[in-house]
């Protein structure tokens, strides 16, 4: 979710590879699929550039992150006794939450476009806050309600 705002900017606003509803659709399908949810980038690459596009997007999206994670992980272990390490860890938590919220707000701008969708979003939020419900079931229920509400 933290990468979603930048993904929206690049795929929709800058390169015009997808429309915002198409991106939200592909992202939502990726959330429901088993495995890492960022594998939803593969359909974006496939949609925009065929099989070669899917391969390129996987390498471009995961390659630099994997290399950076490997380097930082090795360095992080060496800096175990460093006095700033705890401060950095504590500072990264709010940054992570901020990035997650930015992704949520970016998606909400495209997914909530009327009273019906706002009602669905509020009901889902309240259910998640008050009950232990599998989010996949809520996504499925939202899809059914959306089909029934918007197909007429």
NORDAHU-V82851 format. One record per helix or strand of 2 or more residues. SS is the DSSP state (H for helix, E for strand). FROM is the first residue (numbers start at 1). TO is the last residue. Records with the same first field share a line. If there is no record, write none. Layout:
BEGIN
SS->FROM-TO ; FROM-TO
END
This chain:
BEGIN
H->4-14 ; 20-32 ; 37-78 ; 85-111 ; 115-130 ; 135-150
END
